[in-house]
Amino acid sequence: MTWLPSLITETPEEGYEIAILLSRVAVKKTQPDDAVRAKLRPDYANNADSLTQVSLVVATNFNTVAQANNYWKD
């Protein structure tokens, strides 16, 4: 199994978790050094603008997952 076997989920809540996973993996692939990410974390964790940007990235990924799931319509 890969880290992302599918975008298809049973519920929107599961879809949101996939959106978060997509966002986290993007950061890890962009900056693969764990130590560098740990060093930078306090800077963005305490910055309102950075946190708002994180929400935007997750929302964008959630939109992608929602589309893949036909917005969970039957």
PDB file of N, CA, C, O and CB in Angstrom:
ATOM      1  N   MET A   1       0.836  -1.183   0.000  1.00  0.00           N
ATOM      2  CA  MET A   1       0.000   0.000   0.000  1.00  0.00           C
ATOM      3  C   MET A   1       0.887   1.254   0.000  1.00  0.00           C
ATOM      4  O   MET A   1       1.891   1.309   0.710  1.00  0.00           O
ATOM      5  CB  MET A   1      -0.954  -0.006   1.222  1.00  0.00           C
ATOM      6  N   THR A   2       0.516   2.235  -0.782  1.00  0.00           N
ATOM      7  CA  THR A   2       1.253   3.490  -0.822  1.00  0.00           C
ATOM      8  C   THR A   2       0.773   4.397   0.308  1.00  0.00           C
ATOM      9  O   THR A   2      -0.170   4.060   1.025  1.00  0.00           O
ATOM     10  CB  THR A   2       1.085   4.188  -2.197  1.00  0.00           C
ATOM     11  N   TRP A   3       1.416   5.531   0.461  1.00  0.00           N
ATOM     12  CA  TRP A   3       0.998   6.471   1.506  1.00  0.00           C
ATOM     13  C   TRP A   3      -0.358   7.091   1.168  1.00  0.00           C
ATOM     14  O   TRP A   3      -1.038   7.616   2.050  1.00  0.00           O
ATOM     15  CB  TRP A   3       2.057   7.577   1.690  1.00  0.00           C
ATOM     16  N   LEU A   4      -0.753   7.032  -0.110  1.00  0.00           N
ATOM     17  CA  LEU A   4      -2.048   7.590  -0.512  1.00  0.00           C
ATOM     18  C   LEU A   4      -2.707   6.621  -1.494  1.00  0.00           C
ATOM     19  O   LEU A   4      -2.602   6.801  -2.707  1.00  0.00           O
ATOM     20  CB  LEU A   4      -1.880   9.016  -1.154  1.00  0.00           C
ATOM     21  N   PRO A   5      -3.383   5.601  -0.977  1.00  0.00           N
ATOM     22  CA  PRO A   5      -3.968   4.604  -1.866  1.00  0.00           C
ATOM     23  C   PRO A   5      -5.127   5.138  -2.698  1.00  0.00           C
ATOM     24  O   PRO A   5      -5.382   4.644  -3.797  1.00  0.00           O
ATOM     25  CB  PRO A   5      -4.435   3.432  -1.064  1.00  0.00           C
ATOM     26  N   SER A   6      -5.835   6.152  -2.178  1.00  0.00           N
ATOM     27  CA  SER A   6      -6.994   6.681  -2.897  1.00  0.00           C
ATOM     28  C   SER A   6      -7.443   7.990  -2.267  1.00  0.00           C
ATOM     29  O   SER A   6      -7.200   8.245  -1.087  1.00  0.00           O
ATOM     30  CB  SER A   6      -8.153   5.659  -2.900  1.00  0.00           C
ATOM     31  N   LEU A   7      -8.097   8.809  -3.069  1.00  0.00           N
ATOM     32  CA  LEU A   7      -8.750  10.005  -2.530  1.00  0.00           C
ATOM     33  C   LEU A   7     -10.192   9.710  -2.131  1.00  0.00           C
ATOM     34  O   LEU A   7     -10.847  10.548  -1.510  1.00  0.00           O
ATOM     35  CB  LEU A   7      -8.711  11.144  -3.556  1.00  0.00           C
ATOM     36  N   ILE A   8     -10.680   8.557  -2.474  1.00  0.00           N
ATOM     37  CA  ILE A   8     -12.071   8.199  -2.199  1.00  0.00           C
ATOM     38  C   ILE A   8     -12.219   7.857  -0.722  1.00  0.00           C
ATOM     39  O   ILE A   8     -11.462   7.050  -0.182  1.00  0.00           O
ATOM     40  CB  ILE A   8     -12.528   7.006  -3.087  1.00  0.00           C
ATOM     41  N   THR A   9     -13.194   8.475  -0.078  1.00  0.00           N
ATOM     42  CA  THR A   9     -13.463   8.243   1.336  1.00  0.00           C
ATOM     43  C   THR A   9     -14.956   8.035   1.537  1.00  0.00           C
ATOM     44  O   THR A   9     -15.769   8.386   0.682  1.00  0.00           O
ATOM     45  CB  THR A   9     -12.952   9.422   2.200  1.00  0.00           C
ATOM     46  N   GLU A  10     -15.297   7.462   2.674  1.00  0.00           N
ATOM     47  CA  GLU A  10     -16.708   7.226   3.005  1.00  0.00           C
ATOM     48  C   GLU A  10     -17.414   8.492   3.455  1.00  0.00           C
ATOM     49  O   GLU A  10     -18.601   8.671   3.180  1.00  0.00           O
ATOM     50  CB  GLU A  10     -16.823   6.174   4.087  1.00  0.00           C
ATOM     51  N   THR A  11     -16.704   9.367   4.138  1.00  0.00           N
ATOM     52  CA  THR A  11     -17.330  10.554   4.731  1.00  0.00           C
ATOM     53  C   THR A  11     -16.495  11.804   4.473  1.00  0.00           C
ATOM     54  O   THR A  11     -15.305  11.705   4.171  1.00  0.00           O
ATOM     55  CB  THR A  11     -17.528  10.357   6.241  1.00  0.00           C
ATOM     56  N   PRO A  12     -17.108  12.971   4.590  1.00  0.00           N
ATOM     57  CA  PRO A  12     -16.328  14.202   4.491  1.00  0.00           C
ATOM     58  C   PRO A  12     -15.250  14.306   5.575  1.00  0.00           C
ATOM     59  O   PRO A  12     -14.170  14.841   5.323  1.00  0.00           O
ATOM     60  CB  PRO A  12     -17.251  15.400   4.576  1.00  0.00           C
ATOM     61  N   GLU A  13     -15.535  13.802   6.769  1.00  0.00           N
ATOM     62  CA  GLU A  13     -14.532  13.844   7.829  1.00  0.00           C
ATOM     63  C   GLU A  13     -13.282  13.056   7.441  1.00  0.00           C
ATOM     64  O   GLU A  13     -12.161  13.508   7.673  1.00  0.00           O
ATOM     65  CB  GLU A  13     -15.115  13.295   9.132  1.00  0.00           C
ATOM     66  N   GLU A  14     -13.477  11.885   6.853  1.00  0.00           N
ATOM     67  CA  GLU A  14     -12.330  11.107   6.364  1.00  0.00           C
ATOM     68  C   GLU A  14     -11.615  11.871   5.251  1.00  0.00           C
ATOM     69  O   GLU A  14     -10.388  11.846   5.156  1.00  0.00           O
ATOM     70  CB  GLU A  14     -12.788   9.713   5.854  1.00  0.00           C
ATOM     71  N   GLY A  15     -12.388  12.541   4.425  1.00  0.00           N
ATOM     72  CA  GLY A  15     -11.806  13.350   3.356  1.00  0.00           C
ATOM     73  C   GLY A  15     -10.957  14.485   3.892  1.00  0.00           C
ATOM     74  O   GLY A  15      -9.912  14.813   3.330  1.00  0.00           O
ATOM     75  N   TYR A  16     -11.413  15.085   4.988  1.00  0.00           N
ATOM     76  CA  TYR A  16     -10.642  16.164   5.602  1.00  0.00           C
ATOM     77  C   TYR A  16      -9.317  15.642   6.146  1.00  0.00           C
ATOM     78  O   TYR A  16      -8.290  16.314   6.044  1.00  0.00           O
ATOM     79  CB  TYR A  16     -11.450  16.829   6.725  1.00  0.00           C
ATOM     80  N   GLU A  17      -9.342  14.448   6.720  1.00  0.00           N
ATOM     81  CA  GLU A  17      -8.099  13.842   7.210  1.00  0.00           C
ATOM     82  C   GLU A  17      -7.130  13.587   6.054  1.00  0.00           C
ATOM     83  O   GLU A  17      -5.921  13.757   6.210  1.00  0.00           O
ATOM     84  CB  GLU A  17      -8.398  12.521   7.957  1.00  0.00           C
ATOM     85  N   ILE A  18      -7.650  13.184   4.904  1.00  0.00           N
ATOM     86  CA  ILE A  18      -6.804  13.001   3.711  1.00  0.00           C
ATOM     87  C   ILE A  18      -6.224  14.351   3.287  1.00  0.00           C
ATOM     88  O   ILE A  18      -5.054  14.430   2.911  1.00  0.00           O
ATOM     89  CB  ILE A  18      -7.620  12.361   2.535  1.00  0.00           C
ATOM     90  N   ALA A  19      -7.029  15.409   3.344  1.00  0.00           N
ATOM     91  CA  ALA A  19      -6.545  16.746   2.984  1.00  0.00           C
ATOM     92  C   ALA A  19      -5.390  17.170   3.883  1.00  0.00           C
ATOM     93  O   ALA A  19      -4.409  17.744   3.410  1.00  0.00           O
ATOM     94  CB  ALA A  19      -7.685  17.772   3.074  1.00  0.00           C
ATOM     95  N   ILE A  20      -5.505  16.891   5.165  1.00  0.00           N
ATOM     96  CA  ILE A  20      -4.420  17.213   6.090  1.00  0.00           C
ATOM     97  C   ILE A  20      -3.180  16.381   5.748  1.00  0.00           C
ATOM     98  O   ILE A  20      -2.062  16.897   5.742  1.00  0.00           O
ATOM     99  CB  ILE A  20      -4.857  16.962   7.560  1.00  0.00           C
ATOM    100  N   LEU A  21      -3.383  15.115   5.469  1.00  0.00           N
ATOM    101  CA  LEU A  21      -2.267  14.245   5.097  1.00  0.00           C
ATOM    102  C   LEU A  21      -1.556  14.771   3.847  1.00  0.00           C
ATOM    103  O   LEU A  21      -0.327  14.822   3.805  1.00  0.00           O
ATOM    104  CB  LEU A  21      -2.764  12.808   4.858  1.00  0.00           C
ATOM    105  N   LEU A  22      -2.325  15.158   2.840  1.00  0.00           N
ATOM    106  CA  LEU A  22      -1.735  15.717   1.627  1.00  0.00           C
ATOM    107  C   LEU A  22      -0.879  16.938   1.954  1.00  0.00           C
ATOM    108  O   LEU A  22       0.226  17.094   1.433  1.00  0.00           O
ATOM    109  CB  LEU A  22      -2.834  16.092   0.621  1.00  0.00           C
ATOM    110  N   SER A  23      -1.395  17.785   2.807  1.00  0.00           N
ATOM    111  CA  SER A  23      -0.684  19.013   3.179  1.00  0.00           C
ATOM    112  C   SER A  23       0.599  18.700   3.932  1.00  0.00           C
ATOM    113  O   SER A  23       1.636  19.312   3.675  1.00  0.00           O
ATOM    114  CB  SER A  23      -1.581  19.913   4.030  1.00  0.00           C
ATOM    115  N   ARG A  24       0.538  17.762   4.852  1.00  0.00           N
ATOM    116  CA  ARG A  24       1.717  17.402   5.634  1.00  0.00           C
ATOM    117  C   ARG A  24       2.785  16.743   4.770  1.00  0.00           C
ATOM    118  O   ARG A  24       3.973  17.026   4.921  1.00  0.00           O
ATOM    119  CB  ARG A  24       1.327  16.474   6.776  1.00  0.00           C
ATOM    120  N   VAL A  25       2.370  15.877   3.879  1.00  0.00           N
ATOM    121  CA  VAL A  25       3.334  15.210   3.005  1.00  0.00           C
ATOM    122  C   VAL A  25       4.002  16.225   2.078  1.00  0.00           C
ATOM    123  O   VAL A  25       5.190  16.101   1.782  1.00  0.00           O
ATOM    124  CB  VAL A  25       2.643  14.103   2.179  1.00  0.00           C
ATOM    125  N   ALA A  26       3.258  17.215   1.623  1.00  0.00           N
ATOM    126  CA  ALA A  26       3.857  18.246   0.770  1.00  0.00           C
ATOM    127  C   ALA A  26       4.980  18.973   1.501  1.00  0.00           C
ATOM    128  O   ALA A  26       6.028  19.250   0.917  1.00  0.00           O
ATOM    129  CB  ALA A  26       2.789  19.252   0.312  1.00  0.00           C
ATOM    130  N   VAL A  27       4.762  19.280   2.772  1.00  0.00           N
ATOM    131  CA  VAL A  27       5.805  19.949   3.556  1.00  0.00           C
ATOM    132  C   VAL A  27       7.007  19.035   3.714  1.00  0.00           C
ATOM    133  O   VAL A  27       8.145  19.479   3.558  1.00  0.00           O
ATOM    134  CB  VAL A  27       5.268  20.369   4.938  1.00  0.00           C
ATOM    135  N   LYS A  28       6.773  17.771   4.021  1.00  0.00           N
ATOM    136  CA  LYS A  28       7.889  16.830   4.217  1.00  0.00           C
ATOM    137  C   LYS A  28       8.679  16.606   2.929  1.00  0.00           C
ATOM    138  O   LYS A  28       9.897  16.438   2.967  1.00  0.00           O
ATOM    139  CB  LYS A  28       7.364  15.489   4.736  1.00  0.00           C
ATOM    140  N   LYS A  29       7.988  16.605   1.797  1.00  0.00           N
ATOM    141  CA  LYS A  29       8.695  16.418   0.529  1.00  0.00           C
ATOM    142  C   LYS A  29       9.438  17.685   0.115  1.00  0.00           C
ATOM    143  O   LYS A  29      10.485  17.617  -0.529  1.00  0.00           O
ATOM    144  CB  LYS A  29       7.712  16.005  -0.571  1.00  0.00           C
ATOM    145  N   THR A  30       8.887  18.846   0.491  1.00  0.00           N
ATOM    146  CA  THR A  30       9.539  20.112   0.182  1.00  0.00           C
ATOM    147  C   THR A  30      10.773  20.321   1.054  1.00  0.00           C
ATOM    148  O   THR A  30      11.808  20.793   0.585  1.00  0.00           O
ATOM    149  CB  THR A  30       8.562  21.271   0.365  1.00  0.00           C
ATOM    150  N   GLN A  31      10.646  19.958   2.343  1.00  0.00           N
ATOM    151  CA  GLN A  31      11.776  20.059   3.270  1.00  0.00           C
ATOM    152  C   GLN A  31      11.936  18.711   3.971  1.00  0.00           C
ATOM    153  O   GLN A  31      11.363  18.491   5.039  1.00  0.00           O
ATOM    154  CB  GLN A  31      11.563  21.220   4.315  1.00  0.00           C
ATOM    155  N   PRO A  32      12.716  17.809   3.369  1.00  0.00           N
ATOM    156  CA  PRO A  32      12.823  16.451   3.901  1.00  0.00           C
ATOM    157  C   PRO A  32      13.637  16.330   5.192  1.00  0.00           C
ATOM    158  O   PRO A  32      13.609  15.278   5.832  1.00  0.00           O
ATOM    159  CB  PRO A  32      13.427  15.574   2.869  1.00  0.00           C
ATOM    160  N   ASP A  33      14.346  17.362   5.581  1.00  0.00           N
ATOM    161  CA  ASP A  33      15.185  17.300   6.775  1.00  0.00           C
ATOM    162  C   ASP A  33      14.343  17.529   8.036  1.00  0.00           C
ATOM    163  O   ASP A  33      13.856  18.636   8.269  1.00  0.00           O
ATOM    164  CB  ASP A  33      16.321  18.342   6.690  1.00  0.00           C
ATOM    165  N   ASP A  34      14.177  16.480   8.845  1.00  0.00           N
ATOM    166  CA  ASP A  34      13.374  16.571  10.070  1.00  0.00           C
ATOM    167  C   ASP A  34      13.885  17.668  11.002  1.00  0.00           C
ATOM    168  O   ASP A  34      13.090  18.394  11.600  1.00  0.00           O
ATOM    169  CB  ASP A  34      13.375  15.230  10.802  1.00  0.00           C
ATOM    170  N   ALA A  35      15.190  17.789  11.126  1.00  0.00           N
ATOM    171  CA  ALA A  35      15.763  18.780  12.036  1.00  0.00           C
ATOM    172  C   ALA A  35      15.447  20.202  11.587  1.00  0.00           C
ATOM    173  O   ALA A  35      15.160  21.069  12.413  1.00  0.00           O
ATOM    174  CB  ALA A  35      17.274  18.591  12.138  1.00  0.00           C
ATOM    175  N   VAL A  36      15.500  20.437  10.295  1.00  0.00           N
ATOM    176  CA  VAL A  36      15.185  21.773   9.775  1.00  0.00           C
ATOM    177  C   VAL A  36      13.708  22.084  10.024  1.00  0.00           C
ATOM    178  O   VAL A  36      13.366  23.183  10.462  1.00  0.00           O
ATOM    179  CB  VAL A  36      15.516  21.870   8.252  1.00  0.00           C
ATOM    180  N   ARG A  37      12.835  21.113   9.743  1.00  0.00           N
ATOM    181  CA  ARG A  37      11.403  21.349  10.005  1.00  0.00           C
ATOM    182  C   ARG A  37      11.146  21.630  11.477  1.00  0.00           C
ATOM    183  O   ARG A  37      10.356  22.512  11.812  1.00  0.00           O
ATOM    184  CB  ARG A  37      10.569  20.144   9.557  1.00  0.00           C
ATOM    185  N   ALA A  38      11.806  20.890  12.355  1.00  0.00           N
ATOM    186  CA  ALA A  38      11.627  21.106  13.800  1.00  0.00           C
ATOM    187  C   ALA A  38      12.128  22.491  14.209  1.00  0.00           C
ATOM    188  O   ALA A  38      11.517  23.149  15.051  1.00  0.00           O
ATOM    189  CB  ALA A  38      12.370  20.015  14.606  1.00  0.00           C
ATOM    190  N   LYS A  39      13.232  22.932  13.618  1.00  0.00           N
ATOM    191  CA  LYS A  39      13.771  24.255  13.929  1.00  0.00           C
ATOM    192  C   LYS A  39      12.830  25.366  13.453  1.00  0.00           C
ATOM    193  O   LYS A  39      12.684  26.382  14.133  1.00  0.00           O
ATOM    194  CB  LYS A  39      15.154  24.427  13.288  1.00  0.00           C
ATOM    195  N   LEU A  40      12.199  25.184  12.308  1.00  0.00           N
ATOM    196  CA  LEU A  40      11.319  26.208  11.747  1.00  0.00           C
ATOM    197  C   LEU A  40       9.929  26.235  12.389  1.00  0.00           C
ATOM    198  O   LEU A  40       9.253  27.264  12.373  1.00  0.00           O
ATOM    199  CB  LEU A  40      11.177  25.991  10.265  1.00  0.00           C
ATOM    200  N   ARG A  41       9.513  25.110  12.948  1.00  0.00           N
ATOM    201  CA  ARG A  41       8.150  24.987  13.466  1.00  0.00           C
ATOM    202  C   ARG A  41       7.746  26.111  14.436  1.00  0.00           C
ATOM    203  O   ARG A  41       6.645  26.643  14.292  1.00  0.00           O
ATOM    204  CB  ARG A  41       8.003  23.660  14.157  1.00  0.00           C
ATOM    205  N   PRO A  42       8.569  26.494  15.404  1.00  0.00           N
ATOM    206  CA  PRO A  42       8.140  27.563  16.314  1.00  0.00           C
ATOM    207  C   PRO A  42       7.842  28.882  15.598  1.00  0.00           C
ATOM    208  O   PRO A  42       6.971  29.640  16.025  1.00  0.00           O
ATOM    209  CB  PRO A  42       9.204  27.794  17.362  1.00  0.00           C
ATOM    210  N   ASP A  43       8.564  29.154  14.514  1.00  0.00           N
ATOM    211  CA  ASP A  43       8.331  30.399  13.778  1.00  0.00           C
ATOM    212  C   ASP A  43       6.927  30.447  13.192  1.00  0.00           C
ATOM    213  O   ASP A  43       6.219  31.441  13.353  1.00  0.00           O
ATOM    214  CB  ASP A  43       9.362  30.557  12.665  1.00  0.00           C
ATOM    215  N   TYR A  44       6.520  29.376  12.512  1.00  0.00           N
ATOM    216  CA  TYR A  44       5.198  29.425  11.892  1.00  0.00           C
ATOM    217  C   TYR A  44       4.090  29.034  12.859  1.00  0.00           C
ATOM    218  O   TYR A  44       2.942  29.431  12.662  1.00  0.00           O
ATOM    219  CB  TYR A  44       5.160  28.520  10.684  1.00  0.00           C
ATOM    220  N   ALA A  45       4.399  28.275  13.884  1.00  0.00           N
ATOM    221  CA  ALA A  45       3.372  27.863  14.842  1.00  0.00           C
ATOM    222  C   ALA A  45       2.855  29.034  15.668  1.00  0.00           C
ATOM    223  O   ALA A  45       1.761  28.968  16.228  1.00  0.00           O
ATOM    224  CB  ALA A  45       3.921  26.790  15.764  1.00  0.00           C
ATOM    225  N   ASN A  46       3.634  30.098  15.744  1.00  0.00           N
ATOM    226  CA  ASN A  46       3.249  31.268  16.523  1.00  0.00           C
ATOM    227  C   ASN A  46       2.988  32.489  15.645  1.00  0.00           C
ATOM    228  O   ASN A  46       3.044  33.626  16.114  1.00  0.00           O
ATOM    229  CB  ASN A  46       4.323  31.588  17.536  1.00  0.00           C
ATOM    230  N   ASN A  47       2.708  32.246  14.385  1.00  0.00           N
ATOM    231  CA  ASN A  47       2.486  33.338  13.440  1.00  0.00           C
ATOM    232  C   ASN A  47       1.089  33.191  12.836  1.00  0.00           C
ATOM    233  O   ASN A  47       0.804  32.217  12.140  1.00  0.00           O
ATOM    234  CB  ASN A  47       3.581  33.345  12.323  1.00  0.00           C
ATOM    235  N   ALA A  48       0.233  34.157  13.107  1.00  0.00           N
ATOM    236  CA  ALA A  48      -1.158  34.086  12.642  1.00  0.00           C
ATOM    237  C   ALA A  48      -1.245  33.979  11.123  1.00  0.00           C
ATOM    238  O   ALA A  48      -2.076  33.230  10.609  1.00  0.00           O
ATOM    239  CB  ALA A  48      -1.935  35.312  13.115  1.00  0.00           C
ATOM    240  N   ASP A  49      -0.415  34.703  10.405  1.00  0.00           N
ATOM    241  CA  ASP A  49      -0.448  34.636   8.943  1.00  0.00           C
ATOM    242  C   ASP A  49      -0.057  33.249   8.441  1.00  0.00           C
ATOM    243  O   ASP A  49      -0.661  32.731   7.503  1.00  0.00           O
ATOM    244  CB  ASP A  49       0.484  35.691   8.342  1.00  0.00           C
ATOM    245  N   SER A  50       0.938  32.662   9.057  1.00  0.00           N
ATOM    246  CA  SER A  50       1.353  31.309   8.663  1.00  0.00           C
ATOM    247  C   SER A  50       0.248  30.299   8.933  1.00  0.00           C
ATOM    248  O   SER A  50      -0.005  29.420   8.108  1.00  0.00           O
ATOM    249  CB  SER A  50       2.631  30.899   9.410  1.00  0.00           C
ATOM    250  N   LEU A  51      -0.406  30.415  10.071  1.00  0.00           N
ATOM    251  CA  LEU A  51      -1.484  29.491  10.402  1.00  0.00           C
ATOM    252  C   LEU A  51      -2.666  29.658   9.447  1.00  0.00           C
ATOM    253  O   LEU A  51      -3.316  28.678   9.081  1.00  0.00           O
ATOM    254  CB  LEU A  51      -1.940  29.704  11.849  1.00  0.00           C
ATOM    255  N   THR A  52      -2.940  30.890   9.048  1.00  0.00           N
ATOM    256  CA  THR A  52      -3.997  31.129   8.068  1.00  0.00           C
ATOM    257  C   THR A  52      -3.641  30.477   6.744  1.00  0.00           C
ATOM    258  O   THR A  52      -4.507  29.896   6.090  1.00  0.00           O
ATOM    259  CB  THR A  52      -4.234  32.635   7.876  1.00  0.00           C
ATOM    260  N   GLN A  53      -2.388  30.565   6.341  1.00  0.00           N
ATOM    261  CA  GLN A  53      -1.943  29.941   5.098  1.00  0.00           C
ATOM    262  C   GLN A  53      -2.064  28.421   5.163  1.00  0.00           C
ATOM    263  O   GLN A  53      -2.418  27.783   4.172  1.00  0.00           O
ATOM    264  CB  GLN A  53      -0.501  30.337   4.794  1.00  0.00           C
ATOM    265  N   VAL A  54      -1.773  27.842   6.321  1.00  0.00           N
ATOM    266  CA  VAL A  54      -1.941  26.400   6.488  1.00  0.00           C
ATOM    267  C   VAL A  54      -3.400  26.024   6.252  1.00  0.00           C
ATOM    268  O   VAL A  54      -3.694  25.045   5.566  1.00  0.00           O
ATOM    269  CB  VAL A  54      -1.484  25.949   7.901  1.00  0.00           C
ATOM    270  N   SER A  55      -4.307  26.809   6.824  1.00  0.00           N
ATOM    271  CA  SER A  55      -5.739  26.538   6.635  1.00  0.00           C
ATOM    272  C   SER A  55      -6.119  26.609   5.166  1.00  0.00           C
ATOM    273  O   SER A  55      -6.928  25.809   4.696  1.00  0.00           O
ATOM    274  CB  SER A  55      -6.585  27.530   7.441  1.00  0.00           C
ATOM    275  N   LEU A  56      -5.549  27.550   4.444  1.00  0.00           N
ATOM    276  CA  LEU A  56      -5.827  27.690   3.018  1.00  0.00           C
ATOM    277  C   LEU A  56      -5.343  26.473   2.234  1.00  0.00           C
ATOM    278  O   LEU A  56      -6.045  25.987   1.347  1.00  0.00           O
ATOM    279  CB  LEU A  56      -5.172  28.956   2.475  1.00  0.00           C
ATOM    280  N   VAL A  57      -4.160  25.984   2.553  1.00  0.00           N
ATOM    281  CA  VAL A  57      -3.623  24.809   1.863  1.00  0.00           C
ATOM    282  C   VAL A  57      -4.502  23.587   2.139  1.00  0.00           C
ATOM    283  O   VAL A  57      -4.828  22.836   1.220  1.00  0.00           O
ATOM    284  CB  VAL A  57      -2.162  24.535   2.305  1.00  0.00           C
ATOM    285  N   VAL A  58      -4.884  23.387   3.399  1.00  0.00           N
ATOM    286  CA  VAL A  58      -5.749  22.251   3.740  1.00  0.00           C
ATOM    287  C   VAL A  58      -7.093  22.395   3.038  1.00  0.00           C
ATOM    288  O   VAL A  58      -7.624  21.412   2.522  1.00  0.00           O
ATOM    289  CB  VAL A  58      -5.950  22.148   5.274  1.00  0.00           C
ATOM    290  N   ALA A  59      -7.649  23.593   3.010  1.00  0.00           N
ATOM    291  CA  ALA A  59      -8.939  23.810   2.341  1.00  0.00           C
ATOM    292  C   ALA A  59      -8.840  23.504   0.850  1.00  0.00           C
ATOM    293  O   ALA A  59      -9.758  22.918   0.277  1.00  0.00           O
ATOM    294  CB  ALA A  59      -9.419  25.258   2.550  1.00  0.00           C
ATOM    295  N   THR A  60      -7.745  23.890   0.225  1.00  0.00           N
ATOM    296  CA  THR A  60      -7.548  23.591  -1.194  1.00  0.00           C
ATOM    297  C   THR A  60      -7.477  22.082  -1.416  1.00  0.00           C
ATOM    298  O   THR A  60      -8.082  21.557  -2.351  1.00  0.00           O
ATOM    299  CB  THR A  60      -6.264  24.270  -1.719  1.00  0.00           C
ATOM    300  N   ASN A  61      -6.737  21.389  -0.553  1.00  0.00           N
ATOM    301  CA  ASN A  61      -6.653  19.937  -0.672  1.00  0.00           C
ATOM    302  C   ASN A  61      -7.998  19.276  -0.379  1.00  0.00           C
ATOM    303  O   ASN A  61      -8.354  18.284  -1.016  1.00  0.00           O
ATOM    304  CB  ASN A  61      -5.585  19.392   0.271  1.00  0.00           C
ATOM    305  N   PHE A  62      -8.742  19.818   0.580  1.00  0.00           N
ATOM    306  CA  PHE A  62     -10.058  19.255   0.878  1.00  0.00           C
ATOM    307  C   PHE A  62     -10.992  19.416  -0.322  1.00  0.00           C
ATOM    308  O   PHE A  62     -11.793  18.525  -0.607  1.00  0.00           O
ATOM    309  CB  PHE A  62     -10.666  19.930   2.127  1.00  0.00           C
ATOM    310  N   ASN A  63     -10.897  20.534  -1.018  1.00  0.00           N
ATOM    311  CA  ASN A  63     -11.711  20.726  -2.216  1.00  0.00           C
ATOM    312  C   ASN A  63     -11.386  19.656  -3.256  1.00  0.00           C
ATOM    313  O   ASN A  63     -12.293  19.122  -3.895  1.00  0.00           O
ATOM    314  CB  ASN A  63     -11.485  22.134  -2.807  1.00  0.00           C
ATOM    315  N   THR A  64     -10.118  19.341  -3.429  1.00  0.00           N
ATOM    316  CA  THR A  64      -9.713  18.291  -4.365  1.00  0.00           C
ATOM    317  C   THR A  64     -10.316  16.949  -3.968  1.00  0.00           C
ATOM    318  O   THR A  64     -10.851  16.232  -4.813  1.00  0.00           O
ATOM    319  CB  THR A  64      -8.184  18.185  -4.426  1.00  0.00           C
ATOM    320  N   VAL A  65     -10.229  16.609  -2.680  1.00  0.00           N
ATOM    321  CA  VAL A  65     -10.776  15.339  -2.191  1.00  0.00           C
ATOM    322  C   VAL A  65     -12.294  15.328  -2.350  1.00  0.00           C
ATOM    323  O   VAL A  65     -12.865  14.315  -2.752  1.00  0.00           O
ATOM    324  CB  VAL A  65     -10.386  15.108  -0.706  1.00  0.00           C
ATOM    325  N   ALA A  66     -12.943  16.435  -2.042  1.00  0.00           N
ATOM    326  CA  ALA A  66     -14.401  16.509  -2.176  1.00  0.00           C
ATOM    327  C   ALA A  66     -14.828  16.295  -3.627  1.00  0.00           C
ATOM    328  O   ALA A  66     -15.800  15.588  -3.893  1.00  0.00           O
ATOM    329  CB  ALA A  66     -14.918  17.865  -1.667  1.00  0.00           C
ATOM    330  N   GLN A  67     -14.112  16.897  -4.551  1.00  0.00           N
ATOM    331  CA  GLN A  67     -14.426  16.693  -5.967  1.00  0.00           C
ATOM    332  C   GLN A  67     -14.246  15.233  -6.355  1.00  0.00           C
ATOM    333  O   GLN A  67     -15.070  14.676  -7.081  1.00  0.00           O
ATOM    334  CB  GLN A  67     -13.544  17.585  -6.849  1.00  0.00           C
ATOM    335  N   ALA A  68     -13.178  14.613  -5.879  1.00  0.00           N
ATOM    336  CA  ALA A  68     -12.932  13.198  -6.199  1.00  0.00           C
ATOM    337  C   ALA A  68     -14.044  12.312  -5.669  1.00  0.00           C
ATOM    338  O   ALA A  68     -14.303  11.238  -6.213  1.00  0.00           O
ATOM    339  CB  ALA A  68     -11.588  12.742  -5.623  1.00  0.00           C
ATOM    340  N   ASN A  69     -14.703  12.760  -4.606  1.00  0.00           N
ATOM    341  CA  ASN A  69     -15.785  11.995  -3.997  1.00  0.00           C
ATOM    342  C   ASN A  69     -17.158  12.476  -4.423  1.00  0.00           C
ATOM    343  O   ASN A  69     -18.162  12.143  -3.792  1.00  0.00           O
ATOM    344  CB  ASN A  69     -15.676  12.057  -2.505  1.00  0.00           C
ATOM    345  N   ASN A  70     -17.207  13.269  -5.506  1.00  0.00           N
ATOM    346  CA  ASN A  70     -18.458  13.826  -5.999  1.00  0.00           C
ATOM    347  C   ASN A  70     -19.220  14.511  -4.861  1.00  0.00           C
ATOM    348  O   ASN A  70     -20.445  14.439  -4.769  1.00  0.00           O
ATOM    349  CB  ASN A  70     -19.323  12.723  -6.643  1.00  0.00           C
ATOM    350  N   TYR A  71     -18.448  15.176  -4.002  1.00  0.00           N
ATOM    351  CA  TYR A  71     -18.995  15.883  -2.854  1.00  0.00           C
ATOM    352  C   TYR A  71     -19.863  14.992  -1.975  1.00  0.00           C
ATOM    353  O   TYR A  71     -20.783  15.474  -1.314  1.00  0.00           O
ATOM    354  CB  TYR A  71     -19.794  17.066  -3.319  1.00  0.00           C
ATOM    355  N   TRP A  72     -19.573  13.705  -1.967  1.00  0.00           N
ATOM    356  CA  TRP A  72     -20.246  12.685  -1.161  1.00  0.00           C
ATOM    357  C   TRP A  72     -21.739  12.571  -1.478  1.00  0.00           C
ATOM    358  O   TRP A  72     -22.548  12.178  -0.638  1.00  0.00           O
ATOM    359  CB  TRP A  72     -20.063  12.992   0.311  1.00  0.00           C
ATOM    360  N   LYS A  73     -22.074  12.931  -2.723  1.00  0.00           N
ATOM    361  CA  LYS A  73     -23.463  12.749  -3.159  1.00  0.00           C
ATOM    362  C   LYS A  73     -23.680  11.291  -3.540  1.00  0.00           C
ATOM    363  O   LYS A  73     -22.787  10.646  -4.088  1.00  0.00           O
ATOM    364  CB  LYS A  73     -23.804  13.687  -4.358  1.00  0.00           C
ATOM    365  N   ASP A  74     -24.846  10.785  -3.253  1.00  0.00           N
ATOM    366  CA  ASP A  74     -25.185   9.403  -3.622  1.00  0.00           C
ATOM    367  C   ASP A  74     -25.618   9.319  -5.070  1.00  0.00           C
ATOM    368  O   ASP A  74     -25.941   8.235  -5.556  1.00  0.00           O
ATOM    369  CB  ASP A  74     -26.292   8.857  -2.716  1.00  0.00           C
TER     370      ASP A  74
END
